[in-house]
Amino acid sequence: MVVAYETLESDLCVAGSCGCDSYDSSTERVVCRCLQVSETMLLDAQDRCPFANLRDIAMATGAGTGCTACHRHLRKFLKRGE
């Protein structure tokens, strides 16, 4: 099952889990919930300094330094960049 995330002004919501019906697939996808790092932020940081590993991502964006639940998504992001 694929879970999409959306950023709400008041909170972060896993689409459908909070009962809201305002999910919009065009909203920014948050990859690291702890530090609110979006996919766009990752792409922008990678343009400035390419990532070779999770440590590079953490140094550039902070993503992955909280609970580490996003490491799986960050690894997929790294594979796409190869």
Backbone as CSV, one residue per row, in Angstrom:
resi,resn,N_x,N_y,N_z,CA_x,CA_y,CA_z,C_x,C_y,C_z
1,MET,0.831,-1.172,0.000,0.000,0.000,0.000,0.880,1.240,0.000
2,VAL,0.581,2.181,-0.867,1.322,3.426,-0.953,0.583,4.469,-0.137
3,VAL,1.303,5.159,0.720,0.706,6.204,1.544,1.209,7.542,1.046
4,ALA,0.300,8.433,0.767,0.671,9.776,0.329,0.567,10.711,1.512
5,TYR,1.427,11.693,1.545,1.420,12.677,2.616,1.072,14.031,2.044
6,GLU,0.416,14.828,2.854,0.149,16.192,2.466,0.467,17.091,3.643
7,THR,0.880,18.296,3.367,1.161,19.256,4.406,-0.050,20.138,4.577
8,LEU,-0.573,20.163,5.774,-1.666,21.053,6.105,-1.079,22.216,6.887
9,GLU,-1.721,23.380,6.835,-1.189,24.518,7.567,-1.113,24.233,9.059
10,SER,-2.072,23.496,9.596,-2.109,23.283,11.031,-1.372,22.026,11.483
11,ASP,-1.193,21.060,10.595,-0.646,19.780,11.013,-0.216,18.988,9.793
12,LEU,0.410,17.845,10.035,0.765,16.937,8.957,-0.197,15.772,9.016
13,CYS,-0.745,15.398,7.881,-1.806,14.403,7.841,-1.430,13.307,6.866
14,VAL,-1.552,12.058,7.297,-1.434,10.955,6.349,-2.772,10.906,5.645
15,ALA,-2.751,11.059,4.341,-3.985,11.204,3.567,-4.996,10.133,3.919
16,GLY,-6.167,10.583,4.340,-7.247,9.668,4.663,-7.264,9.189,6.098
17,SER,-6.142,9.247,6.812,-6.109,8.675,8.157,-6.746,9.564,9.209
18,CYS,-6.817,10.845,8.954,-7.378,11.742,9.963,-8.856,12.010,9.717
19,GLY,-9.390,11.437,8.653,-10.795,11.633,8.347,-11.057,12.863,7.502
20,CYS,-10.021,13.630,7.183,-10.242,14.818,6.371,-10.519,14.403,4.928
21,ASP,-11.243,15.219,4.222,-11.521,14.916,2.827,-10.930,15.983,1.921
22,SER,-9.900,16.671,2.434,-9.311,17.767,1.678,-8.019,17.368,0.979
23,TYR,-7.744,16.062,0.864,-6.506,15.631,0.232,-6.465,16.058,-1.224
24,ASP,-5.358,16.668,-1.595,-5.142,17.141,-2.958,-3.797,16.593,-3.403
25,SER,-3.790,15.742,-4.418,-2.548,15.103,-4.849,-1.533,16.090,-5.397
26,SER,-1.935,17.316,-5.669,-0.992,18.308,-6.186,-0.224,19.007,-5.076
27,THR,-0.560,18.732,-3.804,0.156,19.371,-2.708,1.550,18.791,-2.583
28,GLU,2.402,19.502,-1.911,3.797,19.106,-1.742,3.907,17.806,-0.951
29,ARG,4.722,16.884,-1.416,4.934,15.603,-0.730,6.036,15.771,0.307
30,VAL,5.707,15.549,1.563,6.686,15.627,2.649,7.337,14.262,2.779
31,VAL,8.661,14.239,2.705,9.407,12.984,2.793,9.824,12.729,4.239
32,CYS,10.322,13.740,4.922,10.735,13.624,6.324,9.776,14.447,7.170
33,ARG,8.904,13.753,7.895,7.887,14.434,8.700,8.489,15.158,9.893
34,CYS,9.526,14.599,10.514,10.119,15.214,11.704,10.641,16.620,11.417
35,LEU,11.318,16.768,10.284,11.930,18.052,9.945,11.204,18.775,8.818
36,GLN,10.048,18.230,8.394,9.226,18.849,7.355,10.019,19.090,6.061
37,VAL,10.797,18.098,5.646,11.574,18.192,4.412,10.739,17.600,3.282
38,SER,10.492,18.421,2.276,9.674,17.991,1.145,10.544,17.406,0.038
39,GLU,9.885,16.745,-0.896,10.598,16.201,-2.048,11.235,17.332,-2.857
40,THR,10.555,18.454,-2.972,11.111,19.606,-3.699,12.365,20.133,-3.008
41,MET,12.350,20.158,-1.684,13.534,20.608,-0.944,14.709,19.672,-1.193
42,LEU,14.441,18.360,-1.256,15.499,17.394,-1.557,16.078,17.630,-2.950
43,LEU,15.201,17.834,-3.921,15.655,18.057,-5.299,16.479,19.334,-5.404
44,ASP,16.038,20.393,-4.738,16.782,21.657,-4.759,18.167,21.492,-4.136
45,ALA,18.231,20.801,-2.997,19.514,20.579,-2.328,20.423,19.695,-3.176
46,GLN,19.837,18.706,-3.839,20.640,17.812,-4.680,21.207,18.554,-5.896
47,ASP,20.479,19.532,-6.398,20.993,20.334,-7.506,22.236,21.111,-7.091
48,ARG,22.253,21.576,-5.848,23.399,22.349,-5.347,24.598,21.465,-5.040
49,CYS,24.324,20.284,-4.487,25.406,19.372,-4.097,24.868,17.947,-4.137
50,PRO,25.199,17.189,-5.164,24.648,15.834,-5.325,24.878,14.948,-4.099
51,PHE,23.879,14.117,-3.795,23.940,13.208,-2.651,24.502,11.861,-3.076
52,ALA,25.371,11.305,-2.243,25.881,9.961,-2.486,25.294,8.959,-1.500
53,ASN,24.817,9.457,-0.347,24.309,8.564,0.700,23.377,9.322,1.651
54,LEU,22.832,8.605,2.632,21.909,9.212,3.593,22.578,10.328,4.403
55,ARG,23.831,10.147,4.706,24.549,11.175,5.474,24.605,12.491,4.704
56,ASP,24.827,12.425,3.398,24.846,13.642,2.573,23.491,14.349,2.617
57,ILE,22.420,13.561,2.545,21.074,14.140,2.610,20.865,14.816,3.958
58,ALA,21.258,14.137,5.028,21.098,14.688,6.373,21.894,15.979,6.544
59,MET,23.100,16.010,6.028,23.945,17.202,6.153,23.349,18.383,5.382
60,ALA,22.756,18.104,4.226,22.239,19.171,3.373,20.848,19.646,3.775
61,THR,20.007,18.730,4.293,18.608,19.088,4.531,18.123,18.815,5.949
62,GLY,18.817,17.965,6.680,18.360,17.540,7.995,17.463,16.317,7.932
63,ALA,16.989,15.980,6.742,16.092,14.821,6.592,16.774,13.555,7.083
64,GLY,16.028,12.754,7.821,16.546,11.479,8.293,17.237,11.538,9.632
65,THR,17.299,12.702,10.251,18.004,12.827,11.526,17.077,12.758,12.730
66,GLY,15.783,12.623,12.479,14.824,12.529,13.585,14.574,11.077,13.937
67,CYS,13.375,10.612,13.678,12.976,9.252,14.058,13.528,8.186,13.109
68,THR,14.020,8.554,11.976,14.603,7.706,10.919,13.577,6.898,10.130
69,ALA,12.294,7.129,10.341,11.266,6.406,9.590,11.323,6.706,8.097
70,CYS,11.888,7.829,7.722,11.943,8.225,6.308,13.132,7.618,5.569
71,HIS,14.011,6.913,6.250,15.210,6.377,5.594,14.870,5.523,4.383
72,ARG,13.795,4.762,4.455,13.386,3.925,3.321,13.072,4.798,2.105
73,HIS,12.350,5.895,2.327,12.009,6.810,1.237,13.257,7.526,0.711
74,LEU,14.151,7.885,1.626,15.375,8.568,1.212,16.263,7.642,0.381
75,ARG,16.305,6.371,0.734,17.094,5.410,-0.062,16.519,5.275,-1.473
76,LYS,15.185,5.259,-1.571,14.554,5.219,-2.894,14.894,6.477,-3.680
77,PHE,14.909,7.605,-3.009,15.265,8.876,-3.650,16.692,8.799,-4.192
78,LEU,17.606,8.240,-3.406,18.987,8.088,-3.861,19.082,7.172,-5.079
79,LYS,18.322,6.085,-5.085,18.357,5.152,-6.221,17.843,5.812,-7.496
80,ARG,16.844,6.675,-7.370,16.315,7.362,-8.551,17.346,8.290,-9.162
81,GLY,18.242,8.814,-8.332,19.250,9.754,-8.806,20.426,9.110,-9.488
82,GLU,20.531,7.780,-9.405,21.686,7.077,-10.012,21.624,7.090,-11.519
